[in-house]
Amino acid sequence: EVQLVESGGGLVQPGGSLRLSCTASGFALSDSVVQWFRQAPGQEREMVAATTESGFSSYFIDSVKGRFTASRNDDTNTMSLQMNRVRPEDTAIYYCYSNWRGTWGRGIQVTVSS
């Protein structure tokens, strides 16, 4: 079964860090472009980060550039999103997406609040 499962979300204080993971099954992440999206309440889903098949090139939207990084572990078939110096406006449901058959994860809640 082709599947993406996010983990690592939760509540974090402003200025803190959180690490999201996206684990794939049924295909190799190294064979696809992987993107992270987020959707805040009442807002449209937006792309936050994207990583190429090589895993060496990543793109980030301006609002997270310099704070978020992405990495891939081919041994565990997992893509991670390291979120540093988080802000209340980072609060959203975060989704992992692969262009392998247009596969979406179910999403995971990230809440930044004191």
Backbone torsions as a table, in degrees:
resi	resn	phi	psi	omega
1	GLU	NA	131.4	177.0
2	VAL	-80.9	123.6	-172.9
3	GLN	-154.9	147.7	171.7
4	LEU	-124.7	133.5	-179.4
5	VAL	-129.4	121.7	177.6
6	GLU	-88.4	150.9	175.5
7	SER	-151.8	165.9	174.4
8	GLY	98.2	0.1	180.0
9	GLY	-74.3	-179.4	178.4
10	GLY	148.2	-158.5	-179.1
11	LEU	-99.7	132.1	178.8
12	VAL	-140.9	147.1	179.9
13	GLN	-79.4	152.0	175.9
14	PRO	-54.4	136.4	-177.6
15	GLY	89.3	-9.8	-179.0
16	GLY	-85.4	-171.4	-178.2
17	SER	-128.6	154.8	178.2
18	LEU	-151.1	145.2	179.1
19	ARG	-122.4	118.1	176.3
20	LEU	-95.8	145.1	175.9
21	SER	-125.1	148.6	177.8
22	CYS	-130.6	110.9	-177.9
23	THR	-104.8	129.4	-178.5
24	ALA	-101.0	147.8	171.5
25	SER	-136.5	146.0	179.1
26	GLY	91.0	-8.6	177.1
27	PHE	-163.2	167.6	-179.5
28	ALA	-99.7	128.7	177.8
29	LEU	-60.2	-27.5	-179.3
30	SER	-68.0	-11.6	178.0
31	ASP	-96.0	9.1	-174.7
32	SER	-144.8	166.5	168.9
33	VAL	-88.1	130.5	-179.6
34	VAL	-113.5	134.9	180.0
35	GLN	-127.8	150.3	170.7
36	TRP	-109.6	131.0	175.6
37	PHE	-118.3	163.2	171.6
38	ARG	-145.2	153.7	178.6
39	GLN	-138.8	116.1	176.9
40	ALA	-89.0	157.6	-179.3
41	PRO	-55.3	129.4	177.9
42	GLY	76.3	5.1	-178.9
43	GLN	-120.6	163.5	178.3
44	GLU	-77.8	156.2	176.3
45	ARG	-69.1	134.5	179.4
46	GLU	-127.3	148.2	176.4
47	MET	-79.4	134.4	-177.7
48	VAL	-103.6	-42.9	-175.4
49	ALA	-152.2	153.8	178.0
50	ALA	-144.1	142.7	179.0
51	THR	-130.1	136.4	-178.3
52	THR	-75.5	173.3	-179.3
53	GLU	-60.2	-33.6	-179.1
54	SER	-67.8	-25.6	-177.7
55	GLY	82.1	-2.6	-176.6
56	PHE	-98.7	-11.4	179.6
57	SER	-118.8	132.1	179.6
58	SER	-134.0	151.6	177.2
59	TYR	-123.6	138.7	178.3
60	PHE	-133.1	144.9	174.8
61	ILE	-69.6	156.9	-173.4
62	ASP	-57.5	-37.2	-174.2
63	SER	-67.9	-17.8	179.8
64	VAL	-116.1	-5.6	-178.0
65	LYS	-60.2	132.9	-177.6
66	GLY	87.4	-11.7	179.0
67	ARG	-114.0	-35.1	-178.2
68	PHE	-106.6	144.2	171.9
69	THR	-133.6	158.9	-179.4
70	ALA	-126.7	145.6	177.5
71	SER	-149.0	157.8	-178.3
72	ARG	-128.0	137.6	175.4
73	ASN	-114.3	106.4	-177.1
74	ASP	-72.2	-23.4	178.7
75	ASP	-67.1	-38.3	-179.4
76	THR	-101.8	-1.5	180.0
77	ASN	56.3	47.2	-174.1
78	THR	-128.7	138.9	172.3
79	MET	-109.7	133.2	-179.1
80	SER	-116.0	148.5	174.3
81	LEU	-122.4	108.3	178.6
82	GLN	-88.7	119.7	-176.6
83	MET	-110.1	113.5	179.8
84	ASN	-114.3	156.8	178.4
85	ARG	47.8	51.1	-175.8
86	VAL	-68.0	155.2	-177.3
87	ARG	-125.4	158.6	178.0
88	PRO	-55.2	-32.8	-179.7
89	GLU	-72.6	-5.0	173.5
90	ASP	-82.9	-6.3	178.6
91	THR	-62.0	125.0	-177.0
92	ALA	-179.1	172.2	166.7
93	ILE	-89.8	127.4	-178.4
94	TYR	-102.6	133.9	-178.5
95	TYR	-121.3	144.4	172.8
96	CYS	-101.9	140.4	-179.2
97	TYR	-138.5	139.0	173.1
98	SER	-124.4	142.1	177.0
99	ASN	-77.5	4.2	170.4
100	TRP	-73.3	101.4	-177.8
101	ARG	59.2	22.1	177.6
102	GLY	58.9	50.0	-173.5
103	THR	-89.7	131.1	177.2
104	TRP	-112.3	146.7	166.9
105	GLY	-82.0	172.6	-178.0
106	ARG	-80.0	-17.3	179.9
107	GLY	98.1	155.6	178.6
108	ILE	-145.2	140.5	-175.6
109	GLN	-80.0	133.3	169.9
110	VAL	-122.7	123.6	179.7
111	THR	-122.8	123.7	178.8
112	VAL	-108.8	111.1	-175.2
113	SER	-160.3	149.1	175.7
114	SER	-94.2	NA	NA
